[in-house]
Amino acid sequence: MAARRDPGPWYIGRVAPDDHTLAETVTLLESATAAEDIPVARAELPEGALVGGRYRVQQLLGRGGYGEVYRVLDTREDDRPIALKLHRLRALSRHALDALKAEFALLGSLSHPNLATVHDFAYVEGEYAFFTQSLVAGVPLHHAGIDLLDPRGVHLVAQLCRALDYLHARGVVHGDVKPGNILVEGERLVLLDFGVSRALCASSELGVVGSPPYMSPELITGGAADGRSDLYALGVTLYQLLSGTVPFRGTSTQVLMAQVESEPPALPGSVPFPLQALVARLIAKAPEDRPSSATEVITQLSRLTRVDVEIDTSETLASHVLSARLVGRERELGELLSRADAADASQAPILLEGEAGTGKSRLLREVRQRVQLRGQPWIHVQTPRSEGGPNLLAYLARAVLG
């Protein structure tokens, strides 16, 4: 006789009576969430350490279940400060590492003023995998003093909506929109960490990914995620900005159940009713009851607050062009990748030349990402036009040797 499967906690039966996968998922999510609060003994990289022979550690910025984020100086780029996300290979499964690599490839294809820019991916002696990205010297959204009744606050939220609209137009769901993943740097807002933690977890046994207070009901019950799942998280974020707390608080189990079954508490009476109505639509239980897009949120927010906000700026319009998929260069891409394989064996350099404006930089960016993800070395040298002869050799030597 086959062993009877554990039906799971009582609350699973109220959400999805026959969904055993959901029971296992929520149990795993509870365990993972609880584990986040347990301190882990882990030696961080010391100040001054050189990662990958190039990046000098200045300070630890944060840490998670898989590794750390450091502020580092790029010694090959005049000590330019950037962020380095270091993931410990021993903490990653093979599938999780593949997901991390795929995520870097995705991030590298995006270019938007309200998203961080990724640079390079590499391995360190079989112990770490890391990638670097632009450093954002900002503060988390919930510590930035944002007032949604003030024009500055409205414009910052509009920037967040533009970033989400850009992602959704490319079939990308952030999966973990929350104040801690949103930094405000002056008058600029930057959305961070989209897809990285989601990709890592989605490739392991944990099927549901995200931060419980910001997870949409369809994610909790194992449904398909689309842009409206991010809009739910946006609604919870706005609720938090307006009230000082998330709609549902408590243990992970209580929060997950409440978001599926209960209506959220009303916002404070001091919040204008039209703004309350917008937030209520964003955190509606059913995706079809939410705004259809982040652009619609911008339009409604502008109308409700009477703050003139553009759907797109010249910079965000340009980003849709700059991050377009590489089309019509498959032959050149394949040839360069083949030559990169041959060069890796022979240690021979590859020279690519062409007229300005012919797409060399875009093609090289694609080649670089693929080569780095395969674990092959990559050194990109762009010489000043005035360099030549012995000066050129010296310039190349400095770039290679540091």
C-alpha positions as a Markdown table, in Angstrom:
| # | Residue | x | y | z |
|---|---|---|---|---|
| 1 | Met | 0.0 | 0.0 | 0.0 |
| 2 | Ala | 1.3 | 3.4 | -0.9 |
| 3 | Ala | 2.0 | 5.7 | 2.0 |
| 4 | Arg | -0.6 | 8.4 | 2.4 |
| 5 | Arg | 0.8 | 11.9 | 1.7 |
| 6 | Asp | 0.8 | 14.4 | 4.5 |
| 7 | Pro | -2.0 | 16.9 | 3.7 |
| 8 | Gly | 0.0 | 19.7 | 5.2 |
| 9 | Pro | -1.0 | 22.5 | 7.5 |
| 10 | Trp | -4.8 | 23.1 | 8.0 |
| 11 | Tyr | -4.8 | 26.4 | 6.1 |
| 12 | Ile | -3.7 | 24.8 | 2.8 |
| 13 | Gly | -7.0 | 23.0 | 2.6 |
| 14 | Arg | -8.8 | 26.3 | 2.7 |
| 15 | Val | -6.8 | 27.7 | -0.2 |
| 16 | Ala | -6.4 | 24.7 | -2.5 |
| 17 | Pro | -7.8 | 21.5 | -1.0 |
| 18 | Asp | -6.2 | 19.1 | -3.5 |
| 19 | Asp | -2.9 | 21.0 | -4.1 |
| 20 | His | -0.2 | 18.9 | -2.4 |
| 21 | Thr | 2.5 | 20.8 | -4.3 |
| 22 | Leu | 1.3 | 24.0 | -2.7 |
| 23 | Ala | 1.4 | 22.5 | 0.7 |
| 24 | Glu | 5.0 | 21.5 | 0.2 |
| 25 | Thr | 5.9 | 24.9 | -1.3 |
| 26 | Val | 4.4 | 26.9 | 1.6 |
| 27 | Thr | 6.2 | 24.6 | 4.1 |
| 28 | Leu | 9.5 | 25.2 | 2.3 |
| 29 | Leu | 8.8 | 28.9 | 2.2 |
| 30 | Glu | 8.1 | 29.1 | 5.9 |
| 31 | Ser | 11.4 | 27.2 | 6.6 |
| 32 | Ala | 13.3 | 29.4 | 4.3 |
| 33 | Thr | 11.8 | 32.6 | 5.8 |
| 34 | Ala | 12.6 | 31.4 | 9.3 |
| 35 | Ala | 16.1 | 30.5 | 8.3 |
| 36 | Glu | 16.7 | 34.0 | 7.2 |
| 37 | Asp | 16.6 | 35.2 | 10.8 |
| 38 | Ile | 19.3 | 32.6 | 11.9 |
| 39 | Pro | 22.8 | 34.1 | 11.9 |
| 40 | Val | 25.2 | 32.2 | 9.7 |
| 41 | Ala | 28.9 | 32.1 | 10.5 |
| 42 | Arg | 30.6 | 33.1 | 7.3 |
| 43 | Ala | 33.9 | 34.8 | 6.7 |
| 44 | Glu | 33.4 | 37.9 | 4.7 |
| 45 | Leu | 36.1 | 39.2 | 2.4 |
| 46 | Pro | 38.4 | 41.6 | 4.2 |
| 47 | Glu | 38.9 | 45.2 | 3.2 |
| 48 | Gly | 41.6 | 45.4 | 0.5 |
| 49 | Ala | 41.1 | 41.9 | -0.8 |
| 50 | Leu | 41.4 | 41.6 | -4.6 |
| 51 | Val | 38.6 | 39.6 | -6.2 |
| 52 | Gly | 39.4 | 38.1 | -9.6 |
| 53 | Gly | 42.6 | 40.0 | -9.8 |
| 54 | Arg | 40.7 | 43.2 | -10.5 |
| 55 | Tyr | 38.2 | 44.3 | -7.9 |
| 56 | Arg | 39.5 | 45.7 | -4.6 |
| 57 | Val | 37.1 | 45.3 | -1.7 |
| 58 | Gln | 36.2 | 48.5 | 0.2 |
| 59 | Gln | 33.3 | 47.4 | 2.4 |
| 60 | Leu | 30.5 | 44.9 | 2.8 |
| 61 | Leu | 27.1 | 46.4 | 1.7 |
| 62 | Gly | 24.9 | 43.5 | 2.6 |
| 63 | Arg | 24.5 | 39.7 | 2.6 |
| 64 | Gly | 21.9 | 37.1 | 1.9 |
| 65 | Gly | 21.4 | 33.4 | 1.8 |
| 66 | Tyr | 23.8 | 32.8 | -1.1 |
| 67 | Gly | 26.6 | 35.4 | -0.6 |
| 68 | Glu | 27.4 | 39.0 | -0.1 |
| 69 | Val | 27.3 | 42.4 | -1.9 |
| 70 | Tyr | 30.4 | 44.5 | -1.7 |
| 71 | Arg | 31.5 | 48.0 | -2.6 |
| 72 | Val | 34.6 | 47.5 | -4.7 |
| 73 | Leu | 37.0 | 49.5 | -6.8 |
| 74 | Asp | 37.6 | 48.4 | -10.4 |
| 75 | Thr | 41.4 | 48.6 | -10.6 |
| 76 | Arg | 41.3 | 48.4 | -14.4 |
| 77 | Glu | 38.9 | 51.4 | -14.7 |
| 78 | Asp | 40.8 | 54.0 | -12.6 |
| 79 | Asp | 39.5 | 52.6 | -9.3 |
| 80 | Arg | 35.9 | 53.3 | -10.4 |
| 81 | Pro | 33.5 | 52.3 | -7.5 |
| 82 | Ile | 31.0 | 49.6 | -8.4 |
| 83 | Ala | 29.0 | 46.9 | -6.6 |
| 84 | Leu | 30.0 | 43.3 | -6.7 |
| 85 | Lys | 27.5 | 40.5 | -5.9 |
| 86 | Leu | 29.4 | 37.4 | -4.8 |
| 87 | His | 27.7 | 34.1 | -4.6 |
| 88 | Arg | 29.3 | 31.1 | -2.9 |
| 89 | Leu | 29.3 | 28.1 | -5.2 |
| 90 | Arg | 29.1 | 25.7 | -2.3 |
| 91 | Ala | 25.7 | 27.2 | -1.4 |
| 92 | Leu | 24.3 | 26.9 | -4.9 |
| 93 | Ser | 23.0 | 23.8 | -6.7 |
| 94 | Arg | 23.9 | 23.2 | -10.3 |
| 95 | His | 20.5 | 24.4 | -11.4 |
| 96 | Ala | 20.7 | 27.5 | -9.2 |
| 97 | Leu | 24.1 | 28.4 | -10.7 |
| 98 | Asp | 22.7 | 28.0 | -14.2 |
| 99 | Ala | 19.8 | 30.3 | -13.2 |
| 100 | Leu | 22.2 | 32.8 | -11.9 |
| 101 | Lys | 24.1 | 32.8 | -15.2 |
| 102 | Ala | 20.9 | 33.1 | -17.1 |
| 103 | Glu | 19.8 | 36.0 | -14.9 |
| 104 | Phe | 23.1 | 37.8 | -15.6 |
| 105 | Ala | 22.5 | 37.3 | -19.3 |
| 106 | Leu | 19.1 | 38.8 | -19.0 |
| 107 | Leu | 20.2 | 41.8 | -16.9 |
| 108 | Gly | 23.0 | 42.4 | -19.4 |
| 109 | Ser | 20.4 | 42.8 | -22.1 |
| 110 | Leu | 18.5 | 45.6 | -20.3 |
| 111 | Ser | 19.3 | 49.3 | -20.2 |
| 112 | His | 17.1 | 51.7 | -18.4 |
| 113 | Pro | 17.8 | 54.8 | -16.2 |
| 114 | Asn | 15.8 | 53.3 | -13.3 |
| 115 | Leu | 17.6 | 49.9 | -13.3 |
| 116 | Ala | 21.2 | 49.2 | -12.3 |
| 117 | Thr | 23.6 | 48.3 | -15.1 |
| 118 | Val | 25.5 | 45.0 | -14.9 |
| 119 | His | 29.1 | 44.7 | -16.2 |
| 120 | Asp | 30.9 | 41.5 | -15.8 |
| 121 | Phe | 30.5 | 37.9 | -14.7 |
| 122 | Ala | 33.3 | 35.6 | -13.5 |
| 123 | Tyr | 34.4 | 32.7 | -11.3 |
| 124 | Val | 37.0 | 32.8 | -8.6 |
| 125 | Glu | 39.0 | 29.6 | -8.1 |
| 126 | Gly | 35.9 | 27.4 | -8.2 |
| 127 | Glu | 34.7 | 28.9 | -4.9 |
| 128 | Tyr | 32.7 | 31.9 | -6.0 |
| 129 | Ala | 30.7 | 33.2 | -8.9 |
| 130 | Phe | 30.2 | 36.9 | -9.1 |
| 131 | Phe | 28.9 | 39.7 | -11.2 |
| 132 | Thr | 29.5 | 43.4 | -11.0 |
| 133 | Gln | 27.0 | 46.3 | -11.5 |
| 134 | Ser | 26.7 | 50.0 | -11.2 |
| 135 | Leu | 26.9 | 51.3 | -7.6 |
| 136 | Val | 23.8 | 53.2 | -6.4 |
| 137 | Ala | 24.5 | 55.4 | -3.4 |
| 138 | Gly | 20.9 | 55.7 | -2.3 |
| 139 | Val | 18.7 | 54.8 | 0.6 |
| 140 | Pro | 15.8 | 52.3 | 0.6 |
| 141 | Leu | 12.5 | 53.7 | -0.4 |
| 142 | His | 10.9 | 53.4 | 3.0 |
| 143 | His | 13.7 | 55.4 | 4.6 |
| 144 | Ala | 13.7 | 58.1 | 1.9 |
| 145 | Gly | 11.0 | 60.3 | 3.4 |
| 146 | Ile | 8.6 | 59.8 | 0.4 |
| 147 | Asp | 5.3 | 61.7 | 0.5 |
| 148 | Leu | 2.8 | 60.5 | -2.1 |
| 149 | Leu | 0.9 | 63.8 | -1.8 |
| 150 | Asp | 4.1 | 65.7 | -2.7 |
| 151 | Pro | 5.2 | 66.1 | -6.4 |
| 152 | Arg | 8.6 | 64.7 | -5.6 |
| 153 | Gly | 7.1 | 61.5 | -4.3 |
| 154 | Val | 4.7 | 61.2 | -7.3 |
| 155 | His | 7.6 | 61.6 | -9.7 |
| 156 | Leu | 9.7 | 58.9 | -7.9 |
| 157 | Val | 6.8 | 56.4 | -8.0 |
| 158 | Ala | 6.4 | 57.2 | -11.7 |
| 159 | Gln | 10.0 | 56.2 | -12.2 |
| 160 | Leu | 9.3 | 52.9 | -10.5 |
| 161 | Cys | 6.4 | 52.4 | -12.8 |
| 162 | Arg | 8.5 | 53.2 | -15.8 |
| 163 | Ala | 11.0 | 50.6 | -14.8 |
| 164 | Leu | 8.3 | 48.0 | -14.3 |
| 165 | Asp | 6.6 | 48.8 | -17.6 |
| 166 | Tyr | 10.0 | 48.4 | -19.3 |
| 167 | Leu | 10.5 | 45.0 | -17.7 |
| 168 | His | 7.0 | 43.8 | -18.5 |
| 169 | Ala | 7.3 | 44.9 | -22.1 |
| 170 | Arg | 10.2 | 42.4 | -22.3 |
| 171 | Gly | 8.4 | 39.6 | -20.6 |
| 172 | Val | 10.3 | 40.0 | -17.4 |
| 173 | Val | 8.6 | 39.8 | -14.0 |
| 174 | His | 10.6 | 41.3 | -11.2 |
| 175 | Gly | 9.1 | 39.0 | -8.6 |
| 176 | Asp | 10.3 | 40.8 | -5.5 |
| 177 | Val | 9.2 | 44.4 | -5.7 |
| 178 | Lys | 9.5 | 45.9 | -2.2 |
| 179 | Pro | 10.9 | 49.0 | -0.5 |
| 180 | Gly | 14.2 | 47.2 | 0.4 |
| 181 | Asn | 14.8 | 46.5 | -3.3 |
| 182 | Ile | 14.2 | 50.1 | -4.3 |
| 183 | Leu | 16.8 | 52.8 | -3.7 |
| 184 | Val | 16.4 | 56.6 | -3.9 |
| 185 | Glu | 19.4 | 58.6 | -4.9 |
| 186 | Gly | 18.5 | 62.3 | -4.9 |
| 187 | Glu | 15.8 | 62.7 | -7.5 |
| 188 | Arg | 16.4 | 59.3 | -9.1 |
| 189 | Leu | 14.9 | 55.9 | -8.1 |
| 190 | Val | 16.6 | 52.6 | -9.0 |
| 191 | Leu | 14.9 | 49.2 | -8.8 |
| 192 | Leu | 17.4 | 46.5 | -7.8 |
| 193 | Asp | 17.6 | 42.7 | -7.5 |
| 194 | Phe | 14.9 | 41.8 | -9.9 |
| 195 | Gly | 14.9 | 38.2 | -10.8 |
| 196 | Val | 18.2 | 37.2 | -9.1 |
| 197 | Ser | 16.8 | 35.8 | -5.8 |
| 198 | Arg | 13.7 | 34.7 | -7.8 |
| 199 | Ala | 15.9 | 32.8 | -10.3 |
| 200 | Leu | 18.0 | 31.2 | -7.6 |
| 201 | Cys | 15.1 | 29.9 | -5.7 |
| 202 | Ala | 13.0 | 29.0 | -8.7 |
| 203 | Ser | 15.7 | 26.6 | -9.7 |
| 204 | Ser | 15.8 | 24.8 | -6.4 |
| 205 | Glu | 13.0 | 22.9 | -4.7 |
| 206 | Leu | 11.3 | 26.1 | -3.6 |
| 207 | Gly | 8.6 | 26.8 | -6.1 |
| 208 | Val | 7.2 | 30.0 | -4.7 |
| 209 | Val | 9.6 | 32.9 | -4.6 |
| 210 | Gly | 9.3 | 36.4 | -3.0 |
| 211 | Ser | 8.8 | 38.2 | 0.3 |
| 212 | Pro | 5.6 | 37.1 | 1.9 |
| 213 | Pro | 4.1 | 40.6 | 2.7 |
| 214 | Tyr | 4.5 | 41.6 | -1.0 |
| 215 | Met | 3.5 | 38.3 | -2.7 |
| 216 | Ser | 0.3 | 38.3 | -4.8 |
| 217 | Pro | -2.4 | 35.7 | -4.2 |
| 218 | Glu | -1.7 | 34.0 | -7.5 |
| 219 | Leu | 1.9 | 33.5 | -6.6 |
| 220 | Ile | 1.0 | 32.1 | -3.2 |
| 221 | Thr | -1.4 | 29.6 | -4.7 |
| 222 | Gly | 1.0 | 28.5 | -7.4 |
| 223 | Gly | -0.6 | 30.4 | -10.3 |
| 224 | Ala | 1.2 | 32.0 | -13.2 |
| 225 | Ala | 2.9 | 35.3 | -12.6 |
| 226 | Asp | 2.7 | 38.2 | -15.0 |
| 227 | Gly | 3.2 | 42.0 | -14.7 |
| 228 | Arg | 0.1 | 42.3 | -12.6 |
| 229 | Ser | 1.9 | 40.3 | -9.9 |
| 230 | Asp | 4.4 | 43.1 | -9.7 |
| 231 | Leu | 1.6 | 45.6 | -9.6 |
| 232 | Tyr | 0.3 | 43.9 | -6.5 |
| 233 | Ala | 3.7 | 44.3 | -4.9 |
| 234 | Leu | 3.7 | 47.9 | -6.0 |
| 235 | Gly | 0.3 | 48.4 | -4.3 |
| 236 | Val | 1.6 | 46.9 | -1.0 |
| 237 | Thr | 4.6 | 49.2 | -1.3 |
| 238 | Leu | 2.4 | 52.3 | -1.8 |
| 239 | Tyr | 0.2 | 51.1 | 1.1 |
| 240 | Gln | 3.3 | 50.9 | 3.3 |
| 241 | Leu | 4.4 | 54.4 | 2.2 |
| 242 | Leu | 1.0 | 55.9 | 3.0 |
| 243 | Ser | 0.3 | 54.0 | 6.3 |
| 244 | Gly | 3.7 | 53.1 | 7.6 |
| 245 | Thr | 3.0 | 49.4 | 7.6 |
| 246 | Val | 2.2 | 46.6 | 5.2 |
| 247 | Pro | -1.5 | 45.4 | 5.0 |
| 248 | Phe | -0.9 | 42.1 | 6.7 |
| 249 | Arg | 1.6 | 41.4 | 9.5 |
| 250 | Gly | 2.5 | 38.3 | 11.5 |
| 251 | Thr | 4.2 | 35.1 | 10.8 |
| 252 | Ser | 4.8 | 34.0 | 7.2 |
| 253 | Thr | 1.9 | 31.6 | 7.5 |
| 254 | Gln | -0.5 | 34.2 | 8.7 |
| 255 | Val | 0.6 | 36.7 | 6.1 |
| 256 | Leu | 0.3 | 34.2 | 3.2 |
| 257 | Met | -3.2 | 33.1 | 4.3 |
| 258 | Ala | -4.4 | 36.7 | 4.9 |
| 259 | Gln | -3.3 | 37.8 | 1.4 |
| 260 | Val | -5.3 | 34.9 | -0.2 |
| 261 | Glu | -8.5 | 35.2 | 2.0 |
| 262 | Ser | -8.8 | 38.5 | 3.8 |
| 263 | Glu | -9.5 | 42.1 | 2.7 |
| 264 | Pro | -6.7 | 44.5 | 3.7 |
| 265 | Pro | -7.3 | 47.1 | 6.4 |
| 266 | Ala | -8.4 | 50.5 | 5.2 |
| 267 | Leu | -5.8 | 53.1 | 4.8 |
| 268 | Pro | -5.8 | 56.0 | 7.3 |
| 269 | Gly | -8.6 | 58.6 | 6.8 |
| 270 | Ser | -6.0 | 61.2 | 6.1 |
| 271 | Val | -5.2 | 59.6 | 2.8 |
| 272 | Pro | -7.4 | 61.1 | 0.0 |
| 273 | Phe | -10.1 | 58.6 | -1.0 |
| 274 | Pro | -9.1 | 58.5 | -4.7 |
| 275 | Leu | -5.6 | 57.5 | -3.7 |
| 276 | Gln | -7.0 | 54.9 | -1.4 |
| 277 | Ala | -9.0 | 53.6 | -4.3 |
| 278 | Leu | -6.0 | 53.3 | -6.6 |
| 279 | Val | -4.1 | 51.3 | -3.9 |
| 280 | Ala | -7.1 | 49.1 | -3.4 |
| 281 | Arg | -7.2 | 48.2 | -7.1 |
| 282 | Leu | -3.5 | 47.4 | -7.1 |
| 283 | Ile | -3.8 | 44.9 | -4.2 |
| 284 | Ala | -7.0 | 43.4 | -5.5 |
| 285 | Lys | -7.1 | 39.6 | -5.1 |
| 286 | Ala | -7.8 | 38.8 | -8.7 |
| 287 | Pro | -5.2 | 40.0 | -11.3 |
| 288 | Glu | -7.9 | 41.1 | -13.7 |
| 289 | Asp | -9.2 | 43.5 | -11.1 |
| 290 | Arg | -5.9 | 45.4 | -11.0 |
| 291 | Pro | -4.7 | 48.1 | -13.4 |
| 292 | Ser | -3.7 | 46.5 | -16.7 |
| 293 | Ser | -0.2 | 48.0 | -16.8 |
| 294 | Ala | 2.3 | 50.2 | -14.9 |
| 295 | Thr | 1.6 | 52.9 | -17.5 |
| 296 | Glu | -2.0 | 53.0 | -16.4 |
| 297 | Val | -0.8 | 53.5 | -12.8 |
| 298 | Ile | 1.2 | 56.5 | -13.9 |
| 299 | Thr | -1.8 | 58.0 | -15.6 |
| 300 | Gln | -4.1 | 57.5 | -12.6 |
| 301 | Leu | -1.5 | 58.7 | -10.1 |
| 302 | Ser | -1.0 | 61.9 | -12.1 |
| 303 | Arg | -4.7 | 62.5 | -12.4 |
| 304 | Leu | -5.5 | 61.8 | -8.7 |
| 305 | Thr | -2.6 | 63.9 | -7.3 |
| 306 | Arg | -2.9 | 66.6 | -10.0 |
| 307 | Val | 0.8 | 66.3 | -10.6 |
| 308 | Asp | 1.9 | 66.5 | -14.2 |
| 309 | Val | 3.8 | 63.3 | -14.9 |
| 310 | Glu | 5.1 | 62.1 | -18.3 |
| 311 | Ile | 4.5 | 58.5 | -19.3 |
| 312 | Asp | 8.0 | 58.3 | -20.6 |
| 313 | Thr | 11.0 | 60.6 | -20.6 |
| 314 | Ser | 13.6 | 61.0 | -23.4 |
| 315 | Glu | 15.9 | 58.8 | -21.4 |
| 316 | Thr | 13.3 | 56.0 | -20.9 |
| 317 | Leu | 12.3 | 56.2 | -24.6 |
| 318 | Ala | 15.9 | 55.8 | -25.6 |
| 319 | Ser | 16.3 | 52.7 | -23.4 |
| 320 | His | 13.7 | 50.9 | -25.4 |
| 321 | Val | 15.9 | 51.3 | -28.5 |
| 322 | Leu | 19.3 | 50.7 | -26.8 |
| 323 | Ser | 18.3 | 47.4 | -25.2 |
| 324 | Ala | 16.7 | 46.0 | -28.3 |
| 325 | Arg | 17.5 | 42.4 | -29.1 |
| 326 | Leu | 20.5 | 41.7 | -31.3 |
| 327 | Val | 18.9 | 41.0 | -34.7 |
| 328 | Gly | 20.6 | 40.3 | -38.1 |
| 329 | Arg | 24.1 | 39.7 | -36.6 |
| 330 | Glu | 23.8 | 35.9 | -36.0 |
| 331 | Arg | 26.5 | 35.1 | -38.5 |
| 332 | Glu | 29.0 | 37.6 | -37.0 |
| 333 | Leu | 28.1 | 36.5 | -33.4 |
| 334 | Gly | 28.6 | 32.8 | -34.2 |
| 335 | Glu | 31.9 | 33.5 | -35.9 |
| 336 | Leu | 33.2 | 35.6 | -33.0 |
| 337 | Leu | 32.2 | 32.9 | -30.5 |
| 338 | Ser | 34.0 | 30.2 | -32.5 |
| 339 | Arg | 37.1 | 32.4 | -32.7 |
| 340 | Ala | 36.8 | 33.0 | -28.9 |
| 341 | Asp | 37.0 | 29.2 | -28.4 |
| 342 | Ala | 40.0 | 29.0 | -30.6 |
| 343 | Ala | 41.7 | 32.0 | -29.0 |
| 344 | Asp | 41.1 | 30.5 | -25.5 |
| 345 | Ala | 43.2 | 27.5 | -26.6 |
| 346 | Ser | 45.9 | 29.4 | -28.4 |
| 347 | Gln | 45.9 | 32.6 | -26.2 |
| 348 | Ala | 45.6 | 34.6 | -29.4 |
| 349 | Pro | 43.8 | 38.0 | -29.3 |
| 350 | Ile | 40.8 | 38.9 | -31.5 |
| 351 | Leu | 40.7 | 42.2 | -33.3 |
| 352 | Leu | 37.3 | 43.6 | -34.3 |
| 353 | Glu | 37.2 | 46.8 | -36.4 |
| 354 | Gly | 34.6 | 48.7 | -38.3 |
| 355 | Glu | 33.2 | 52.2 | -38.9 |
| 356 | Ala | 31.6 | 54.1 | -36.1 |
| 357 | Gly | 27.9 | 53.4 | -35.7 |
| 358 | Thr | 27.9 | 50.0 | -37.3 |
| 359 | Gly | 27.0 | 48.2 | -34.0 |
| 360 | Lys | 30.4 | 46.9 | -32.9 |
| 361 | Ser | 29.7 | 47.8 | -29.2 |
| 362 | Arg | 26.4 | 46.0 | -29.1 |
| 363 | Leu | 27.8 | 43.0 | -30.8 |
| 364 | Leu | 30.8 | 42.9 | -28.5 |
| 365 | Arg | 28.6 | 43.2 | -25.4 |
| 366 | Glu | 26.7 | 40.1 | -26.5 |
| 367 | Val | 29.9 | 38.2 | -27.2 |
| 368 | Arg | 31.4 | 39.3 | -23.8 |
| 369 | Gln | 28.4 | 38.1 | -21.8 |
| 370 | Arg | 28.4 | 34.7 | -23.5 |
| 371 | Val | 32.1 | 34.2 | -23.2 |
| 372 | Gln | 32.1 | 35.2 | -19.5 |
| 373 | Leu | 29.2 | 32.9 | -18.7 |
| 374 | Arg | 31.2 | 30.0 | -20.2 |
| 375 | Gly | 34.1 | 30.8 | -17.8 |
| 376 | Gln | 36.5 | 32.1 | -20.4 |
| 377 | Pro | 38.7 | 35.1 | -19.7 |
| 378 | Trp | 37.7 | 38.4 | -21.2 |
| 379 | Ile | 39.7 | 41.6 | -21.4 |
| 380 | His | 38.1 | 44.5 | -23.2 |
| 381 | Val | 40.5 | 47.3 | -24.2 |
| 382 | Gln | 39.3 | 50.5 | -25.8 |
| 383 | Thr | 42.2 | 52.7 | -26.7 |
| 384 | Pro | 42.0 | 56.5 | -27.2 |
| 385 | Arg | 42.1 | 57.6 | -30.8 |
| 386 | Ser | 45.4 | 59.4 | -30.2 |
| 387 | Glu | 47.2 | 56.3 | -29.0 |
| 388 | Gly | 49.6 | 54.6 | -31.4 |
| 389 | Gly | 53.0 | 52.9 | -31.7 |
| 390 | Pro | 54.8 | 52.4 | -28.4 |
| 391 | Asn | 52.1 | 54.4 | -26.6 |
| 392 | Leu | 49.5 | 51.9 | -27.7 |
| 393 | Leu | 51.6 | 49.0 | -26.4 |
| 394 | Ala | 52.0 | 50.7 | -23.1 |
| 395 | Tyr | 48.3 | 51.4 | -22.9 |
| 396 | Leu | 47.5 | 47.7 | -23.7 |
| 397 | Ala | 50.0 | 46.5 | -21.0 |
| 398 | Arg | 48.4 | 48.8 | -18.4 |
| 399 | Ala | 44.9 | 47.5 | -19.2 |
| 400 | Val | 46.0 | 43.8 | -19.0 |
| 401 | Leu | 48.3 | 44.0 | -16.1 |
| 402 | Gly | 46.5 | 46.6 | -14.1 |
